[in-house]
Amino acid sequence: MKLSDIPALLKNELSPRWVCNEPSTKRLRGIQYDSRHVSPGDLFVAIPGSETDGHFFLEQAKLAGAGAVLVEKEPNKSLGIPTLLVTNSRLALAQLAAPFFGFPTRELDLIGITGTNGKTTTSILTETILREANRKVGLIGTLGTRYENEKLKNINTTPESLEIQRTLRRMKNRDVDSVVMEVSSHGLALGRVTGCDFQVAAISNLSQDHLDFHGDMKNYSEAKKLLFTRYLCKGGIAVINITELNTLDFVEAVTQKDASTIKISKSKKSEADVFCKQYTCGPDNTEMEVFTPAGSFEVSVPLIGAFNVENSLLAIGIAFALDIPNAIIKQGLAKCPQVPGRLERIESKDYQPRVFVDYAHTPDALKKLLSTLRPLSTGRLIVVFGCGGDRDRSKRPIMGRVVAENADIALLTSDNPRNEDPEIILRDVETGLQASKCYERSELLSRQTGYTKVSNRKDAISAAVSLANSKDIVVIAGKGHEDYQIIGSKRFPFDDREEARQALKQRAL
């Protein structure tokens, strides 16, 4: 790619124009949006972010040897290097990334999975099935990026467009043929997946989340639909969970494209292509009898909960879309590993309470989590939970109400408070707990119902484990696999699973 070619690669809506130093035909060495990573000959793209703005670092990029810069705010003074002005630099970055790396998605089977909950588990289930089918698989999502012997952390569920395209090219160069990607509403709304051609697009469900960013459920839903209306390739296949009615309009959205649809349902529905004839959830696995257009089969999936029935069915629908036989699908499902932080059982001695850690951080996910664990407990269901700061405040009392209605004992605590006062967050959640009674921590030991507030998350986990008896179940919700806690703008080491292990160890002394 030559510097002089850049404007022609951008859509007219971005109104690209050189405002300083027309570029030569020199080839572009690389593209960067972090000035600390710029090397001589790179194009630096200045992106406004939530915490900082790339336009503040134009001089640093120049000093590092940038051959040109792309901006959406014209600099106050000339940088002395080619400067391209556009209306949206993030979208410009996305439109340049795919051609720069040679459109890697055109050489791969790319599977995109969206939805409020279940993306990560479905992606792991799909990955396991694809590996069973002898495919070389790459994975991009909440748990990071992995392929072959590479494992990388992601800051976001769906990385920035430049990382996506660079990673896809590296995957292809390592002979990966199939990539499973979690596609978040942020990633769709911000155009991070621009340049991605998805052969299969799937949605797990839709419930309240991220309204701090999208404003309302309509905008949130419309962002999710972009995976099907904008990024599903011609002739692609949409896999849609119609168990709940709020995804039916996604079916309608797909009919307007040259694409086909596979509908899945947890219960038998006349319009479902893949459904569960029956299922039984046990303490360690879920037995399912599944119907597909290629026939029926029975399978034992080593995951628990009715919501994992839906996740399994979605993965089956994706595999069917990729022409994988039922026998391989069954073998893959049976080999699915424990998904980190998703109803993850923390090992303990027989006489201790059973402790689970889960990522549930939305009202719908929390309700499904507690409904799953309730039948498995012969004692009390004890939950440690909170809500994140600088995020949708309207869901906080709803989360509290879900816990009051579905758990026995609750310890309300901090999640990732970020820049908010943790006590204010707790008060917001507490308004939904009015159906339950507040007690001092020491009083809960002898209570069958009630809640207390323990703002320090470590203390809350320790307290929950210490007050539980061998018949109780303790579930620590909200952070799952995360190994940090965000306080202010900093990340501090913190892992719910490790804290639970330490609490169990201390209890056994």
Secondary structure, DSSP 8 states (H G I E B T S, - for coil): -BGGGHHHHS-GGG--EEEES---S-B--EEESSGGG--TTEEEE--B-SS-BGGGGHHHHHHTT-SEEEESS--SS--SS-EEE-S-HHHHHHHHHHHHTT-GGGGSEEEEEE-SS-HHHHHHHHHHHHHHTT--EEEEETTEEEETTEEE--SSSS--HHHHHHHHHHHHHTT--EEEEE--HHHHHTTTTTT--EEEEEE----S--HHHHSSHHHHHHHHHHHHHTSEEEEEEEEEE-SSGGGHHHHHHHHTSS-EEEEEESS--TT-SEEEEEEEE-SS-EEEEEEETTEEEEEEES--SHHHHHHHHHHHHHHHHTT--HHHHHHHHHT----TTSSEEE---TTS-EEEEE---SHHHHHHHHHHHGGG-SS-EEEEE---TTS-GGGHHHHHHHHHHH-SEEEE--S--BTS-HHHHHHHHHGGGTTS-B--GGGGGG-SSEEEE--SHHHHHHHHHHH--TT-EEEEES-TT--EEEETTEEEE--HHHHHHHHHHHHH-
